[in-house]
């Protein structure tokens, strides 16, 4: 966690990790980082999204994973990529996969899967891409409902 004018709230969302604050210029350059996370108030984060240079979106996967959380990952590393790795091992095809989600980080797998499912509380982009939209939220056991309705 780097020091900033605005304190990160990530340690309040992820209590399982140990956080050590350092100045940005002290972050080791010889380490490969799998993602950069920004966690702050929703309003501030949303207002800052439009300020991210377009070229960054060409270089990185950038998406909100929660209302207060923004993640930067290497280009091409997303949930669809992870599912592709899995189905290759299981000898399956994307058209036979169901993927469910609600946030922008789920968009790649919702688009990729043969049966992309959006929860009722999904962000608009996920609902637009989904083949199925649940009338329940993830807090209302939508995943179980969808599996019972379409899989079992």
C-alpha positions as CSV (number, residue, x, y, z in Angstrom):
1,X,0.0,0.0,0.0
2,X,1.6,3.3,-1.1
3,X,1.3,6.5,0.8
4,X,-1.1,9.0,-0.8
5,X,-2.9,12.3,-0.1
6,X,-6.0,10.1,0.3
7,X,-5.7,7.0,2.5
8,X,-6.6,3.7,0.8
9,X,-9.5,1.8,2.2
10,X,-8.3,-1.5,0.8
11,X,-7.2,-2.8,4.2
12,X,-10.8,-2.4,5.5
13,X,-12.2,-4.5,2.6
14,X,-9.6,-7.3,2.7
15,X,-8.7,-8.2,6.3
16,X,-6.8,-11.3,5.3
17,X,-3.9,-9.4,3.8
18,X,-1.1,-7.6,5.6
19,X,-0.6,-4.0,4.5
20,X,2.6,-2.1,4.8
21,X,2.6,1.5,3.8
22,X,5.6,2.7,1.6
23,X,6.3,5.7,-0.5
24,X,5.7,5.0,-4.2
25,X,9.3,5.6,-5.1
26,X,10.3,2.8,-2.6
27,X,8.2,0.1,-4.4
28,X,10.7,-2.5,-5.7
29,X,11.0,-2.5,-9.5
30,X,12.4,-6.0,-9.7
31,X,9.2,-7.6,-8.6
32,X,6.4,-8.7,-10.9
33,X,3.1,-7.3,-9.7
34,X,-0.1,-9.1,-10.8
35,X,-2.3,-6.1,-10.2
36,X,-2.6,-2.6,-8.8
37,X,-5.6,-1.8,-6.7
38,X,-7.1,1.6,-5.8
39,X,-9.7,1.6,-3.1
40,X,-11.5,4.8,-2.1
41,X,-15.0,6.3,-1.8
42,X,-17.3,5.4,-4.7
43,X,-17.9,9.0,-5.7
44,X,-14.2,9.9,-5.8
45,X,-13.4,6.7,-7.7
46,X,-16.2,7.2,-10.3
47,X,-15.1,10.9,-10.8
48,X,-11.5,9.7,-11.4
49,X,-12.3,7.1,-14.0
50,X,-12.7,9.6,-16.8
51,X,-9.3,11.0,-16.0
52,X,-7.5,7.7,-16.8
53,X,-5.7,8.2,-20.1
54,X,-7.1,6.1,-23.0
55,X,-3.7,4.7,-23.7
56,X,-3.8,3.0,-20.3
57,X,-6.8,1.0,-21.4
58,X,-4.7,-0.2,-24.4
59,X,-1.9,-1.4,-22.0
60,X,-3.9,-2.8,-19.1
61,X,-7.2,-4.4,-18.1
62,X,-8.8,-1.7,-16.0
63,X,-12.2,-2.3,-14.3
64,X,-14.1,-1.8,-11.1
65,X,-14.5,-4.9,-9.1
66,X,-16.6,-3.3,-6.4
67,X,-18.2,0.1,-5.9
68,X,-15.0,1.3,-4.1
69,X,-12.4,-0.8,-5.9
70,X,-10.5,-0.2,-9.2
71,X,-8.0,-2.7,-10.5
72,X,-5.3,-2.5,-13.1
73,X,-4.0,-5.9,-14.5
74,X,-1.8,-6.9,-17.4
75,X,-3.5,-6.7,-20.7
76,X,-5.3,-10.0,-21.5
77,X,-5.4,-11.2,-17.9
78,X,-9.0,-11.4,-17.0
79,X,-11.6,-13.9,-16.0
80,X,-12.2,-15.1,-19.6
81,X,-8.5,-15.9,-19.8
82,X,-8.6,-17.9,-16.6
83,X,-11.7,-19.8,-17.7
84,X,-10.0,-20.5,-21.1
85,X,-7.0,-22.1,-19.2
86,X,-9.4,-24.2,-17.2
87,X,-11.6,-25.5,-20.0
88,X,-8.5,-26.4,-22.0
89,X,-7.5,-28.8,-19.2
90,X,-11.0,-30.1,-19.0
91,X,-11.5,-30.5,-22.7
92,X,-14.6,-28.3,-22.8
93,X,-15.7,-25.5,-25.2
94,X,-16.8,-22.0,-24.2
95,X,-20.3,-22.5,-25.6
96,X,-20.8,-25.2,-23.0
97,X,-19.8,-23.0,-20.1
98,X,-22.0,-20.9,-17.8
99,X,-20.4,-17.9,-16.1
100,X,-22.2,-15.6,-13.7
101,X,-21.3,-12.1,-12.5
102,X,-22.3,-8.6,-11.5
103,X,-19.3,-6.2,-11.8
104,X,-17.2,-4.9,-14.6
105,X,-14.5,-7.4,-13.9
106,X,-17.0,-10.2,-14.9
107,X,-17.7,-8.7,-18.3
108,X,-15.0,-10.6,-20.1
109,X,-16.2,-14.0,-18.9
110,X,-19.9,-13.1,-19.4
111,X,-19.1,-12.2,-23.0
112,X,-16.9,-15.3,-23.5
113,X,-19.2,-18.0,-22.0
114,X,-21.9,-19.7,-24.0
115,X,-24.2,-18.9,-21.1
116,X,-23.3,-15.6,-19.6
117,X,-25.5,-14.7,-16.7
118,X,-25.9,-11.3,-15.1
119,X,-27.2,-11.0,-11.5
120,X,-30.2,-8.6,-11.0
121,X,-27.8,-6.2,-9.3
122,X,-25.2,-6.3,-12.2
123,X,-23.8,-3.1,-13.7
124,X,-25.5,-2.2,-17.0
125,X,-22.6,-3.3,-19.2
126,X,-22.8,-6.8,-17.8
127,X,-26.6,-7.0,-18.2
128,X,-26.2,-5.8,-21.8
129,X,-23.7,-8.6,-22.6
130,X,-25.5,-11.4,-20.7
131,X,-27.5,-14.1,-22.4
132,X,-29.5,-14.6,-19.2
133,X,-30.4,-12.0,-16.6
134,X,-31.4,-13.3,-13.2
135,X,-34.3,-11.6,-11.4
136,X,-32.4,-12.2,-8.1
137,X,-29.2,-10.6,-6.7
138,X,-26.2,-12.5,-5.5
139,X,-27.3,-11.7,-2.0
140,X,-30.7,-13.4,-2.8
141,X,-29.0,-16.7,-3.8
142,X,-29.2,-16.0,-7.6
143,X,-26.3,-18.4,-8.4
144,X,-28.1,-21.3,-6.7
145,X,-31.4,-20.3,-8.4
146,X,-29.8,-20.2,-11.9
147,X,-28.0,-23.5,-11.4
148,X,-31.3,-25.2,-10.3
149,X,-33.2,-23.6,-13.2
150,X,-30.7,-24.2,-16.1
151,X,-28.3,-26.9,-15.0
152,X,-29.9,-29.4,-12.7
